[in-house]
Amino acid sequence: MTNLSGKVAIVTGSGNGIGRATAMRLAVAGAKVTVSDVLVDDGNRVVEEIKAAGGQAIFVEADVSNEEHVKNLIDTTVATFGGLDILVNNAGVGGGQLRTHEIDHADFMRVLAINIGGTFLCTKYALPHFLKKNDGRIVNIASTYGLIGAPKAAAYCASKGAIINYTRQLTVDYAPEGIRINAICPGYIDTNLGRRKSTLSDEQYEAAVARREKAAAMQPIGRQAQPIEVANVAAFLVSDEASFMTGAIVTVDGGCVTTFNYGEASN
């Protein structure tokens, strides 16, 4: 089992879904974990789950698009646990089901501010702690939508594509100083549609779930993943077992981007 004993980790957007699974997985491996989210009740629940399983965790509320929130997140973690070793930039939002000419400028920029802007801010303020010891591990959660185009997902595709190339650029600058930075591109993950459920009617929610399940069924591995299947990869990437991996863009997508989806034409 991956050993992260003595390490301190921050996982953003960890009140639910992939973030929650990753925070819990790192804690099981021995890391002290800061759970961070804008959803306070959800974040505190994850902390209690980690503690109940014998781990160590705190919750820090943070909107990753807010620089002062990010500074406090990093400072509180270091003050509480005595350092910082691992950052998982998971916090993100979708962009709605709209084409570019239908999107409000403010809505487009909000997606960028959280998804790529939050990744930038958290990385910026974590890096000085990593540079002091020439060691640090960052995992950026991108998406298969950062690798391919997808219908009515302009803002989301743009932001996740930016995360992918930002990961590569960071590697060029910081790998010589012992800091490893990789990205994960999840495909269809069974997160109960994350935070969208509360914004949809029962009929809309059921229709959205059905669309996701139909799309996932067309992948080579014909199902959605569970969040833990992404969390396991994140835990590996921040461990010493992945010591020669940096700048890698790792798909966890059931083979989604390996093949053209013929859909009904193949039936």
C-alpha positions in Angstrom: 0.0 0.0 0.0 1.2 3.5 -0.8 2.9 5.0 2.2 2.4 8.7 2.9 3.3 8.7 6.6 4.6 12.0 7.8 3.3 13.9 4.7 1.0 16.8 4.8 -1.6 17.2 2.0 -4.2 19.8 0.9 -7.1 18.6 -1.3 -9.3 21.4 -2.7 -12.9 20.8 -3.5 -12.9 17.8 -1.2 -16.3 18.0 0.3 -17.7 15.5 -2.3 -16.9 13.3 -5.2 -13.3 12.8 -6.4 -12.0 15.3 -3.9 -13.6 13.6 -0.9 -12.3 10.2 -2.1 -8.8 11.6 -2.6 -8.7 13.2 0.8 -9.8 10.0 2.4 -7.4 7.9 0.3 -4.4 10.1 1.3 -5.4 9.9 4.9 -5.6 6.1 4.8 -2.0 6.1 3.4 -0.9 8.1 6.4 -1.0 11.7 5.3 -2.3 14.5 7.4 -5.0 16.1 5.3 -6.5 19.6 5.0 -10.0 19.2 3.5 -11.0 22.4 1.7 -14.3 23.4 0.1 -16.8 26.2 -0.1 -19.4 23.8 1.3 -18.7 23.9 5.0 -21.0 21.1 6.2 -19.8 18.7 3.5 -16.1 19.5 4.3 -16.5 19.0 8.0 -18.3 15.7 7.4 -15.3 14.5 5.4 -13.0 15.5 8.2 -15.1 13.5 10.7 -15.1 10.5 8.3 -11.3 10.6 8.1 -11.0 10.9 11.9 -13.4 8.0 12.4 -11.1 5.9 10.3 -8.1 6.8 12.4 -6.7 9.6 10.3 -5.7 13.2 10.9 -7.6 16.1 9.2 -8.8 19.6 9.5 -11.2 21.7 7.4 -10.5 25.1 5.9 -13.2 26.9 4.0 -11.8 28.4 0.8 -13.0 29.7 -2.5 -9.9 28.9 -4.7 -10.6 31.9 -7.0 -10.1 34.2 -4.0 -6.4 35.0 -3.3 -6.9 35.7 0.4 -8.8 32.5 0.9 -5.9 30.6 -0.7 -3.3 32.3 1.4 -5.2 31.4 4.5 -5.6 27.8 3.3 -1.9 27.3 2.9 -0.9 29.2 6.0 -3.4 27.4 8.2 -2.3 24.0 6.9 1.4 24.8 7.6 0.6 26.3 11.0 -1.4 23.3 12.0 0.7 20.4 10.6 4.1 22.0 10.5 4.6 21.9 6.7 3.2 21.1 3.3 4.2 18.2 1.0 1.3 17.5 -1.3 -1.3 19.6 -3.2 -4.2 18.2 -5.1 -5.9 20.9 -7.1 -9.3 19.4 -7.5 -11.8 22.2 -7.0 -13.7 23.1 -10.1 -17.1 23.9 -11.6 -18.9 23.1 -14.8 -19.9 25.7 -17.4 -23.4 24.7 -18.1 -24.8 23.3 -21.4 -24.2 26.2 -23.7 -22.4 27.0 -26.9 -20.0 30.0 -27.0 -22.5 32.5 -28.5 -24.9 31.7 -25.7 -22.5 32.1 -22.8 -22.4 35.3 -20.7 -18.9 36.7 -20.5 -19.1 36.8 -16.7 -20.1 33.1 -16.5 -17.3 32.1 -18.9 -14.7 34.0 -16.8 -16.1 32.5 -13.6 -15.3 29.0 -14.8 -11.8 30.1 -15.8 -11.3 31.9 -12.5 -12.1 28.7 -10.4 -10.8 25.9 -12.6 -7.5 27.3 -13.9 -7.3 30.4 -11.7 -7.7 28.4 -8.6 -5.1 25.9 -9.7 -2.7 28.8 -10.3 -3.3 30.4 -6.9 -3.0 27.3 -4.9 0.1 26.3 -6.8 1.6 29.7 -6.4 1.3 29.8 -2.6 2.3 26.1 -2.1 5.5 26.3 -4.2 7.5 28.4 -1.7 7.1 25.7 0.9 8.2 23.0 -1.6 11.1 25.1 -2.8 12.5 25.4 0.7 13.2 21.6 0.8 13.5 20.8 -2.9 10.5 18.5 -2.7 6.8 18.7 -3.4 4.1 16.8 -5.2 1.2 18.4 -7.1 -1.7 16.6 -8.8 -4.0 18.8 -11.0 -7.4 17.3 -11.7 -8.1 18.2 -15.4 -10.6 16.2 -17.5 -10.9 14.2 -20.7 -12.8 17.4 -21.9 -9.4 19.1 -21.7 -8.1 16.7 -24.3 -11.0 16.6 -26.8 -13.9 18.9 -27.8 -17.3 18.2 -26.2 -20.7 19.5 -27.1 -21.9 22.7 -25.3 -18.9 22.8 -23.0 -16.8 25.7 -24.2 -15.8 27.2 -20.8 -15.2 23.8 -19.2 -13.1 22.5 -22.1 -11.1 25.7 -22.2 -10.3 25.6 -18.5 -9.4 22.0 -18.4 -7.2 22.2 -21.5 -5.4 25.1 -19.8 -4.8 23.0 -16.7 -3.2 20.3 -18.8 -0.7 22.6 -20.5 -0.1 24.5 -17.3 0.9 21.2 -15.7 3.5 20.7 -18.5 4.8 24.2 -18.1 5.2 23.9 -14.3 7.2 20.8 -14.9 9.7 22.6 -17.0 10.2 25.3 -14.4 10.2 23.2 -11.2 11.2 19.6 -11.9 14.9 20.6 -11.6 14.2 21.6 -8.0 12.6 18.3 -7.0 9.0 19.2 -7.4 6.8 16.8 -9.3 3.6 18.0 -11.0 1.2 15.7 -12.8 -2.4 15.9 -14.0 -5.2 13.4 -14.1 -7.9 13.5 -16.7 -11.0 11.7 -15.4 -13.7 10.5 -17.7 -17.3 9.7 -16.6 -17.2 9.4 -12.8 -20.1 8.4 -10.7 -20.3 11.4 -8.4 -24.1 11.6 -8.4 -23.6 14.7 -10.7 -21.8 16.4 -7.9 -23.3 19.6 -6.8 -25.7 19.8 -9.7 -28.3 17.6 -8.1 -29.6 20.3 -5.9 -30.1 22.7 -8.9 -32.1 20.2 -11.0 -35.7 19.0 -10.8 -36.2 15.2 -10.3 -36.9 14.8 -14.0 -33.9 16.8 -15.1 -31.6 14.9 -12.7 -32.8 11.5 -13.9 -32.4 12.6 -17.5 -28.9 13.9 -16.9 -27.9 10.6 -15.1 -29.3 8.6 -18.0 -27.3 10.6 -20.5 -24.1 10.1 -18.6 -24.7 6.4 -18.2 -25.5 6.0 -21.9 -22.3 7.9 -22.8 -20.2 5.9 -20.4 -21.6 2.6 -21.8 -20.0 3.4 -25.1 -16.5 3.5 -23.7 -14.2 0.4 -24.0 -14.8 -0.1 -20.3 -18.5 0.4 -20.5 -19.3 2.0 -17.2 -18.7 5.1 -15.1 -15.8 5.0 -12.6 -16.1 5.3 -8.9 -14.3 8.3 -7.3 -11.9 6.0 -5.5 -10.6 4.8 -8.8 -9.3 8.3 -9.5 -8.2 8.8 -5.9 -6.0 5.7 -6.1 -4.2 7.1 -9.1 -3.7 10.5 -7.3 -2.3 8.7 -4.3 0.2 6.8 -6.5 1.3 10.0 -8.3 2.1 11.8 -5.0 4.0 8.8 -3.6 7.6 7.9 -3.9 6.5 5.0 -6.1 6.0 7.6 -8.9 9.4 9.2 -8.4 10.2 9.4 -12.1 6.8 10.8 -13.2 6.4 14.5 -13.8 4.6 16.4 -16.5 2.4 13.3 -17.1 -1.2 13.7 -18.2 -2.8 10.5 -17.0 -6.3 9.5 -18.3 -8.6 7.6 -15.9 -11.4 7.3 -18.3 -12.2 3.7 -19.2 -10.6 4.2 -22.6 -12.9 7.0 -23.5 -10.4 9.1 -25.5 -8.7 6.1 -27.2 -11.4 5.6 -29.8 -13.9 7.4 -32.0 -17.4 6.9 -30.6 -19.6 5.6 -33.3 -22.6 5.5 -31.1 -25.7 4.1 -32.7 -24.0 3.7 -36.0 -22.0 0.8 -34.6 -25.1 -1.1 -33.5 
